[in-house]
Amino acid sequence: MTVDLILFLILALVSVSTALGMLLSRNTVYSALFLVLNFVTVAVFYLLLGAPFIAMAQVTVYAGAIMVLFLFVIMLLGTEVLPASNILPWQKPLAGGLAAVLAVEAIYLLLVRARSVAQVTSPDVAINSMDNLREMGKVLFSTYLLPFEVTSILLLVAMVGAIVLTKKEKA
């Protein structure tokens, strides 16, 4: 076993543990902090892959700005612990169905990716050069504009969801 593999396995364990902690915690502040730790472990994964710019962007944008915004919303609304809620009858079957679809997609992608054994080659341009960052920006806002916009909409929906979850109903 190489050092990279051992570090990857430890980080994978931490990443999965923090994701489960985020999902299972009834305290919203703790859930947000678990998510911050998960973002940091993802940034370390990026460092292991040799992408320091994306790692720093991950920490700065997600763990820094967005999670601070979520924490402010959670603390502004004043409910750190979620109340017990009524589960609608269609929620559990829908969640189970979506989880099954996700599992099938993941297994399919793993099987398809396992067949291709293409080697990843490093680019000729230096990793931290300004030309590389300029090209990354051009590709991000041309080829990957739709996924970039979908990500921003998902973050907006998550923020609205945090507000709705912590909103007290007027009696």
C-alpha positions, -999 to 999 in steps of 0.1 A, spaced: 0 0 0 13 34 -9 10 65 12 -15 80 -12 -38 50 -10 -37 51 28 -44 88 29 -72 83 4 -88 56 25 -86 77 56 -101 107 39 -128 85 23 -138 73 58 -138 108 72 -158 121 42 -185 94 45 -186 98 83 -191 135 81 -218 131 55 -236 106 77 -232 130 107 -247 158 87 -277 137 77 -283 121 111 -278 152 133 -310 168 147 -290 200 155 -288 222 124 -257 240 135 -239 206 140 -252 195 106 -237 226 90 -204 221 107 -203 185 96 -209 198 60 -180 222 64 -157 193 75 -170 173 45 -161 202 21 -126 204 36 -121 167 30 -132 171 -6 -107 199 -9 -79 175 4 -91 150 -23 -85 178 -49 -50 184 -35 -43 146 -38 -53 149 -74 -29 177 -80 -55 205 -84 -46 231 -58 -67 259 -74 -99 239 -72 -91 228 -36 -87 264 -25 -118 274 -44 -137 246 -27 -126 258 7 -131 295 0 -164 293 -18 -182 264 -2 -167 260 33 -161 298 36 -188 318 20 -218 295 16 -216 277 49 -212 310 68 -244 322 50 -262 290 60 -250 294 96 -262 330 97 -296 319 84 -299 291 109 -289 313 138 -309 343 126 -341 322 126 -332 309 161 -339 272 158 -308 251 162 -327 219 168 -353 208 143 -387 199 158 -402 165 153 -422 167 121 -450 148 106 -439 125 77 -461 126 47 -471 92 34 -455 97 0 -421 108 14 -406 74 23 -415 56 -10 -402 86 -30 -369 87 -10 -365 49 -14 -372 51 -52 -347 80 -57 -321 62 -36 -326 30 -58 -322 51 -90 -291 67 -76 -277 33 -66 -284 18 -101 -267 48 -118 -237 46 -95 -233 8 -102 -237 14 -139 -211 41 -140 -187 21 -119 -190 -9 -143 -187 13 -174 -157 32 -159 -141 0 -148 -139 -12 -184 -120 18 -196 -84 18 -183 -73 50 -199 -44 67 -183 -48 103 -171 -19 123 -185 -8 156 -171 -11 186 -193 19 202 -210 10 236 -194 22 242 -159 -5 235 -133 -4 269 -117 2 291 -147 -21 320 -155 -28 306 -190 -42 274 -174 -66 294 -152 -77 315 -181 -85 284 -201 -103 269 -172 -125 300 -170 -132 299 -207 -142 263 -205 -163 268 -173 -183 296 -188 -187 281 -223 -188 243 -223 -199 239 -187 -222 269 -183 -253 248 -178 -239 227 -150 -225 258 -134 -259 275 -134 -276 243 -122 -252 243 -92 -260 279 -84 -298 271 -85 -293 241 -63 -274 262 -37 -303 288 -38 -328 260 -33 -308 246 -4 -308 281 13 -345 285 8 -350 250 22 -329 259 53 -352 289 58 -384 268 54 -371 241 77 -364 266 105 -394 288 100 -418 288 129 -455 286 120 -478 313 133 -506 300 155 
